[in-house]
Amino acid sequence: MADPKGFLKTTERETAPRRPVPVRILDWREVYEPGDTTVVRRQAGRCMDCGIPFCHQGCPLGNLIPEWNDLMWRGEGRAAIERLHATNNFPEFTGRLCPAPCESACVLGINQPAVTIKQIEVATIDDAFAKGWVEPEPPARLTGKTVAVVGSGPAGLAAAQQLTRAGHTVAVFERDDRIGGLLRYGIPDFKMEKRHLESRLRQMQGEGTRFRAGVEIGVDITWDELRARYDAVVIATGSTLPRELAIPGRDLDGVHFAMEYLVESNRAVAGDTVPNQISAEGKHVVVIGGGDTGADCIGTAHRQGALSVTNLAIGKQPPEARPAHQPWPMTPLLFEVQSAHEEGGERVFLASTVEFLGNEAGEVRALRVAETEFVDGRRVPRSGSEREIPADLVLIAMGFTGPDSDALGGQLGALFTERGTIDRTSDFASSVPGVFVAGDAGRGQSLIVWAIAEGRAAAAAVDEYLMGETQLPSPVGAHDIAIGLDPARA
């Protein structure tokens, strides 16, 4: 354990400070200041010898959190990153992007603010990269087996790294021009600068993983051709179909899905020329959807110079404290103030958009919004409560419904569930022999930590399929993960 009296001596929760709002909205750098080593070690010392570390259950990866907290408190950073990497391929991603369900399950959280697990995690990996401790780990021997991974988001990269280290020859196919999937084009740099992704990709290339960007399976290479070339295939294409808002005026210019907007912004920040880029500069912006993607749109709009930003959420404002029906160690639904929300704009709850209003040129000029009411468990607009909100740019960030089924269903012949995800067994196998499914393509829209957990678990299943047995670790509850059960909420 860490400091035996740490949680008694340090009762306050200290996190890394965010850069001042007037400064950070002028650039695309990450919002957090570099971590203070003294603060990180002091916070790591708050981790208790709690007998049953519920943080293990809260984390889909089963991270050995008390162990690397103890090592960081002792100043043994190299040993800490080894324990962290034992269960998590990419702590530089989760440490920045994960909502930290482990902290909701922290035993200290019963009567004190939880240990700053996420901050300690990112400090551990950043220190390791800075000191050159993150090196390629190529396999000692090759098996002669080949695996194609389709999709280079967190699930695909995790599966690829595990399978490469098992000795298989792995190629990762990505339809975009750069590797990274959601990490590359879906996450703004103010949440995670792309240098962290590039560092990890260099390690994976050093281990032998091969990357094939700009190749769309089903178009450039048919699924049958891919299956003929490789001994196994892992589908990790994510949940890419956005949820539509089919109301009058949807076809007006200036109404876009969030990911259209974010991808173009990320390309521009990367230095690409983006013709006719969707921009918030000088516009009244309305973001529909109160989740992470909506917050990413808000932060991006501020940096592009929006005149105003309004965020609409159809449901009620969540409570600021843990509600009685979501007791510890459950992950509670709480009112969250992300960095983007600090930067300005208005958040409106119980807001149902009923119509997009346009001008004579066919451009959106406003939204007609009504108050949400609940009728027989359904959320519907309250009659007579309509009002208009000015809008020159509307971004729909209402989530995603599943993977693109055209090529996967038609050409590959994969079966789909009623939820629109690819059907699979508890061993991540699809209905097509030798084809496995990892991440949001099989699970549905979820968290980055779940994507990595699924990638690791699917890799173990593929290795066993190819070799008859496997020594690759698989997260606790892997079979439940595959069929859609969440052990942390069971």
N, C-alpha and C positions, 0 to 999 in steps of 0.2 A: 504494500500500500504506500501512498504518499505520506506526507507529514501527519503523524497520528493526531495532532491537535490542530491541523490546518483549518478545518472547518469551524473550529472554535475561535481561532485567532483572526481569521479572515472571513467575516460574515457577508461582506459586500461582494457583489458580482461586478467585475471590471472587464469591459470589452474594449477592443481597439477603437479609438476615436475616428469618426468620419471627418473628412476634410470639409472646411466651411462651404456651405451651399453656394455663396456668390463666386467662389473660386472653382469648385468642381464642375459646375455646369458650363464652364468655359472650355472644357476639354473632355476627352473620352477615357481618361485614366480611371483606375479603380477608385472608389469613393473612400476606402479605408486608408488611414495612415499606417506605415509599417508598425508591426507589433513591438511592444516593449518587452524585452526578454525577462526583466524582473517581474513585470505584471503577469506574464504568461506562467512563469514558474510559481508565483504566489497563488495563482488561480488553480494550477495543477495540484498544488498542495492541499486544496480543499476537498479533493476526491477522497472518500472515506473507505475504510475497510468495512463495507456495508453487508458482508456476508453473502447476500444474493444481489449481484450487480444488475439491476433491472435495465440499465442502459444497454446491456447485451441484447435483451429482448426488444428494446425500442429500436435498435439499429438493424435494418434488414440484412446488413452484411455480417452481423455478429461481431463487430469490431471489439478487440480486446482493450477496451477503453481504460479500465483501471490500471492496466499494465503500462501502457505508454504514458498515461498521466504521471504515474510514479517515476518512470524513467526521465520524463521532462523535468519534474520537480528536482530530481537528483542531478540534472545537468548532463544526462547521458543521451544526447540527441541522436547519435548513430544507432544505439540500441533501440531507441524509441521509434525511429522510422522503420526499423526491421520488424518490430511488432505491428506497426500500423500497416505496412505493406503485406503482412501475412494474411490479411483479410480484405484489404482494399487496394485495388490496382491504382486508383487515381485519387488520392486524398487531396490533391491540389484542386480538383474539380468539386468534390463533395464539401470540402472545407470552405468553399466560396458560395456554392449554389444550393446545398442541401438545407431544408428547413429544420434540420436537427431534431428528429423525433427522439433521439437518444436523450436529449436534454429534458424533454417532457417526462421521460421515464426515470430520470436521475433520482436516486433515493434521497439525496440531500434536498431535493425540491419539495419534500413533504412539508418542511417548515422553514426553509431558507431558499433564496434564489439558487437555481441549479448551477452545477459546475459549467464553466464556459467550454464545453467539450469541442464545439466547432472551431473556436478560436485557437485552442491548443493544437487541434489537428492541423489547421492550415499553417500555424507557426512551425510545427514539426516538419512538414514537407518543404516549406519554403527554405528553412534552414538547411535541410538535406540537399536541396538542389544547389543552394549557394555554396555549400562546402564540397560539392562534387561527390556526394555519397549515393546519388541515384545513377547507377551505371547499367548498361545492358546486361541481361542475364540469359545469354544464348543457351540452347539445350546442349547437353553433353553428346548426344547422338540424335540422328534423324530416324524416324520410323518408316519413311518411304510413303507415308499417307499424305494426301493433299486435302485441304479444306478451303472452301470459298465462303467468305463472310460478306453478305450483301447489306451494306449500310455501315457508316463509320461514326455513328453517335456513340454514347457511352456504353451501351450494351454490346454493340459490334466490336468496339475496341477492346473491351474487357474479355470477350470471348476469344478474340484474335490473339491477345497477349498470352492468355492461359494455354491455348492450343499450340502456339509457337513454342512456348517453354516446355511443352510436353513432347516436342520433337517433330511435330507435324509441319508440313510446308503450307503456310497460310497466306492467302491473298485476300485483301479487303477491297471490295468494289464500292465506289461512291459515284452517284450520278452528277453531283456538283463538281465544280472545277477544283475544289480543294477538299482535303480530308478533314473530317470533324463533325459532320452532320449538324445537329442542334447546337453543339458546342461552338461550331465555327460561325454559323449564320443566324442562329436563333437567340444567342445570348449576347447582349451588348457588352462592349469592352469595359464600361464602367462597373459591371459586375464581375467580369473575368477577362483580363487582357489576354490576347491570343498567344502571347509569348509562353504562357504556361502550357497551352496545347502543343505548341511547336516543340517545347522541351521534351514532352512525353513522347511525341511522335518520333523524335530523333532516337530516343531510347529503344522504341519498338523496332525501328528500322535496323538498329545495331544488333538486335536480337534475331533478326531474320524475317520479320513480318514484311510482306510486300503490299504496297498500296497502289491501287489503280483508280485514280480520280478521273472524272469525266466519262465514265462508262455506266450506262443505264442498262441493267439487266431486264430483258424483255423487249428491248429496242436494239441496242448495239450488239448484244449477245442474247440469244433466246435462252429461256430457262432449261430447255432440253439440252442445248449445247453446254451450258454451265454444268449440269448434272453429269454429262458424259465426260467432262474434263476433270472433275473433282470427285473424290471418294465420299465427301459429305459437304452439305451446304447449310449455312446458318443464316436465316432471314432475320435481320435486325434493322428493318427499314423505318421503325418508329410508327407513331400514330400521326399521320400527316394530313388527313382530311379535316379541314376546319368545320366546326359546327356553324351552319348557316342561320341567318336571321331573315326569314322569308316574310317581309312586310312590304307594303307599298313604298315605292321609291328606292328599292334596293339597287336598281340599275343606274342610279345617278352617278355622275363623275364625282370623285372625292370620297366614295364609300369603299373601303378596302378591308380585306382580312388583315389581322395584325401581322401575320408572318410575311405577307407581301412587303409590308412597310419595314419590318425589322431586318429582313434579308437585304433589302436595298441599302438600308442605313449601314449595316455591317460591311457590305461590299465597299461603300464609299469610305468608311473609316479605314478599311484595309488599303485604300489607295486606288481602287478601281474607278474607272469612269462609268457612271450609271446614267445613261440617257433618260431624260424625263423622270428623274427620281421623285418618288413620293416624299414630299417634305412638309414639315409643320411650320416652316419659317413664315412668320407674319400671319398665321392663321389661328382661328378659334378651333380647337381640337376637342373632339369628344371620343373617349375610349369606353367601349361597351364591354364590361367584364371586369370583375374585381380580383382576379387571380394574379399569378406571377407574370404571365404574358402581358396582361394589362398594365402592370407596374413597369415592365420593361418599355412599353410604349410611352408611358408617362415620362420616364426619365429621358428617353430619346427625344421626345417632343420639346422638353425644356432645353436640351442642348442644341436643338435646331432653331430655337428662337420663336417658339409659339407665342401668340398673343395671350391665349388662355388655354387651360387644360381642364376638362371636366371628366370625371370618371364615374360611370353609372354602374351600379350593381343592382340586380333584380331582387335580391333577398334582403333580409334584415341585417343591420350592423351587428357583427359578433360581439360578445362581451369582452371586456378588457381583462377579466380574471377568470380562472378556471371554473366552469359551471358545475353544479352539483352532480349532474348526470354524466359528466366526463371526468371521473375522479382519477387521481394518480393510480397507476402509471400510464393511463390512456393518453393519446395525443389529443389535446383539446383544440377545438376550433375557436381561435381568439382573434380579436381585432388587432391587425398587424400594421405597423407603420414602417414600411420599407424606406430605403434611402430616397427613392423616387418621390414618395409621398411628402417627404420633408422639403422637397424643392419647390413646392407651390402647387397650385391647382385646387380643385374642389372635388370632394368625394361625396356622391349622393347615393344613398341606399333606398331600397324599396322603390326603384325606378324602372318602369316597364316602357321600353321604346315601342311605339305603335305605328310610327310612320316617319319616313325620311322626306323632307320637303325640299323642292328644288327651285331654281330660278329659270328664266326663259332660255338660258344657254344649256340647260340640262345638268347643271352643277348643284350639288347639295348646298343648301343655305341654312338649314335648321333641322332639328328633330322635334317631333311631337312626342312628349313623354307623359305618362300617367303614373299615378301612385299604384304600387303593387298591393293587391289584397289576396288573401288566401281563401279559396272557396273549395270545399271538399278535398283539401290537401293540395289543390292546384294553385299556382300563382297566376293571377289574371289582372289586367289593368282595371283600376277602379273607375267606373263610369263617372264623368263629370269632373275628374281631377286633372284633365289634360292641360299641358302648358308647352310652350316652345322654348328650345334652347338653341341659340345661334351655333352654327357649325359650318366650317369651311372644309374640314377634314374629319371623317368618321372612321374609327378603327375598331373592327369587330374582333374581340378577344374572348370568345365564349368557349374556348376549349376545342378539343379534337375528337372525332368520332371513330377513328381507326385507320388502318393502312389502306393504300390504294388497292382495290380488289380486282381491277381490270386484268392486268397481266398475271397477278398471283392466282386469281381464280380461273381465268380463262386459259391462259397459256400453260401455267404450271399445274393447274388442277387442284390447288389446295382448297380444303373445305374451310368455311367461315362459321363463326358462332352467331347467335342472334344479336350479340352486341357489336358485330362488325369486325371482331378480331379474328386472327387466324386460329382455327381449331388445333389443339395440340393435346398430347397426353401428359401425364405427370412427369415424364422424362423429356419434356420439351420437344418431342417428335411430332411433326405435322402428319397429315394424312398421306403425304407423298414419301415413299421410302428414301431414307438417307437425307431428308430435309428437316432441319430443326428450326425452332422459332424462339427468339430471345427478345426481351424488352417490351416496349409499348405495342409492337406489332401483335403480340400474343396476349399481353396483360391488359392493354388499354392504357390511356393516358395516365401517367404516374410520375413518380419522382426520379431524379437522377440516381439516387442511392439504390432504388429498386432496379433500375436499368443495369447498373454494374453488378448487383447481386444476381440478376437473371443471366447476364453474360457469363459470369463465373460458373453458375450452376449448369447452364446449357453446355458450356465447354466440357465440363466433367461428363455430361451425358454423351456428347459427341465422342470424346476420348474412349469411353467404355464401348460405344457402338463400333468404333474402328479397331480397338485392341482387345476387346473382350473383358477388360477390367480397367480401372483408372486409379491413379494416385492423386489426381487433381482434387483440391479441396472444393467443397460445395457448401454454400451458406446454409445454416440451420433452417429447416423448413422449406428446402428447395422444391420438394414435390408439392407442397401447399402453394408455393409461389406460382408454379406452373399452371395450376388449375384455378388460380384466382383467389386463394385464401390468404389472408394477411395474418401471420402468426403474432405480430405485435398488437393486433386488435382482437384476437380470438378470445 
